[in-house]
């Protein structure tokens, strides 16, 4: 029933059913794939249908049917904190004596992926425009990442642009045309990794004495800074605003 919901896949459905309702469904995330592939020495690529079936059957066999939530949380935490992608803590691992990957010295080669995910680099300039203790935000409606979440006014460039050149760009001038503003802070470039994309973001904190006056201004709403936590932002923006 959970899988019938829009946007809910097998991983989310298994997580919700086990953590919220203690149903016996194994959760397979990157941490779990890594632990299982190393401990049992499985070389079947995890990004294939055969690999998904093999790991799913194994995880279901291992699952503690009486305490599925505890089991899922434990193996996920074990993968995140001990059996890490790089420099796993094998010398402190309680499972090291029976770990196939360790005994065969193939830890770095597992888990196996059939193809490397092609990454795309994107360069985001977020404008933290403050007016009278309020900030302009808008909802992402285009068919892109984070659709439906809120964000700050965004200017995306095709490559990394120097600060002075960015301030002279047509996009910047179109936004602040004939409107006085004061730049109070410019962040360092923050790298945010997604499955298929690398986001290089810079936040520009700007104070204005008047509301935005441009054709697209109707898509932006003014929100008191104290109410920002009421809105769902992508993790990248949330971490910056709440720091």
N, C-alpha and C positions, 0 to 999 in steps of 0.2 A: 504493500500500500504506500509506503514511503517513497519507493522508486517511481511511483506514478506522478509524484509532485514535480512540477517544472523546476529544473535546475538541480534536482537531487539525484546523485548517482549512487553506485553501489557502496563506495567508501562512506559517504555521508549517511546513507540509510543504515549501514551496519553500525556506524558510530552512534547514531541517535538511538537505534533500537537496543544496543547493548548498554550504553551509558545511562540513558533515560529510563529504559524499561527492563534492563537486565535480561534481555533476550539473547540466546546463544548464537550470535553471529560474529565471526572473526572480522576484525578490522585490518585491512591491508593498506598500509601507507608505505612511504619510502623506507622508514625505519624498520618496519616489520619485514619487508622484502630483503633488506640488507642482513638482518639477523638470521633469517631462515636460510638464505642462500649461502652465507658463510658457515653457519653451524653444520648444515647438512651437505655442503659442497655442491649445491645445485648450479649448473651452468646454463640451464634453459633461460633464454632472454626474458626478462620480466615484462617487456613491452610488446609481447606477442600473445595471441589468444591461447596458445599452448602453455606458455609460462603462467598466464593468469589462472588457468584451470589447475595447473599443477600446484601452484602456491596456495590457491584457494582450498584445494582438497587437503593439503598438508596442514594449513592453519586451522581448518575445521576439525581435523583429527586431534590436534594438540590442544584445542580450546577447552578450558575448564567450563563444562556446561552449567555447573552450579554457580560459578563466579565469573561469568564472561566479561563483565565490566572491569573487574579487577585484573583479569588476565590480559585483556586488550591494553589497558593502561600500562601495565607492567612491561609488556614486550615493546610497546612504543617508547616508553621512557628509557628502557634498556638500550634500544637502538640509538636514541638521541644523545644519551649521556655516556655510554660505555662503548658500544659497538659503532663508533662514529665513522663517517665516510673517510675522513683523513685522521691518521694517527689514533686508531682505536686503542683502548686501554687493555690490551691483551694480557699484560703482566698482572693485572688486577682482576681479571675476569674469572668468575666462578665456573664458567662453562669451557674454559680454555683446554682442559684435558681431553675433551671429546669434540672439539671444533675441527672440522675437516679442513677448512680454509687455512687455519693456523698450522696444522700438521703438514699440509702440502705447500705452505708458503705462497698462497694465492689470495691473500686477504685483499690486496689492492685491486685484484681483477674481478672481484665479486661485489655486488650482483652484476650480471651481464645484461647489456642493452644491445638490441639488434641494430639500432641506428642512432646516430647522434642528433639531438634536437637542434635545428637551425635557429640561431638566436638573431633577433633584430634589435638594433640600438635605436632608442628614441630619446629626444632631448626636450624636457619639459621645463618651462619657466612659469612657476605659480606666483600669482600676484596676490599678496596678503594686503588687500586694500582696506585700511581702517578709516572709518568716518564716525565721529561722535561715539566712541566706544563700541562701535559695531563693525562687522566685517561682511563683505560681499561674498556670497556663495551662489552656486547654481547646481542643478542636477544634470548628470551626464545622460543625454538622451540618444546620442549617436550609437551606431552599431559597432562598438569598440569595447575595450577592456573597461571594467567597472561600470557598465551600463546600469543606470538606476540609482547609483550612489551619488552623493554630493561631492563637490570639489570646489576649489578656488578658481577664479578667473585664470585661464590657461593660455599661454602662447607657446606653441610647439615649433621648434626650429628643426631644419634638416640635419644640422650638425651643431657641435658645440661652438657657441659664439662668444667672443670677448664682451665684457660688460659694456664698454663704451659703444661698441658697434651695435649691441642689442638695443641700447637706449636711443639709437639713431634709426632703428628699423621702422619700416612702414607699419608693422603690426603694433609696435609700441606707440607710435605717433597717432595711429588710428584710435587707440584706446584712450589716450590722454590728450586728445586734440583740444587745444585752447583751454586746458584745465590745469590750474596750478597744483603741484604735488610736491611732496618731500619724501625722498627715499631715506628711511631710518635704519634699515639693515638689509644686507644681502648675505645669504647663507653660502656655505661651501657647497660644492656639487655633491649630492647624495645619490649613491647608486642603489637601485631597488631592482632585484631580480625576480622575474616571472618565468614561467615555463618556457615561453617562446620569445620573451622580450627582456631587454635590459633597459631600465628607465634611468636616465641621468637627470636628476631634478635639482633645480635651484629655486629657492624661495626669496622673493623680493617683498620686503615689508615697506608699505607705502602709506603715508598719511595724506588725506585730502580734506579740504574744507567744504567741498560740495559733493553732492551725489554724482555718480557716473552719468555723463551726458553723452550718450551715443545710441545708435540705432538698435543695438542688441541689448540695451540696458534692461529691457523688460524681462529678460531671462534670468537676471540676477536679483537676489533678495538680500536685504540687510538683516543681519542676525546679531543680536547682542553677544559679545564675547562669552558672557556667562552661560549662554544657551547652546554653545557649539556642540556640547556633548549629547544634545538631543538629536543630532543628525548623524546618519551613517556615512562615514567617509572611507575611502580606501586607506589601508593601513599606513601607507606612505605619508599621507596628509595628516591622518590622525596622530601619528607619532610626533610630527612636527608641531602641530597646534597644541598638543597636550604636554609638551616637554617643559 
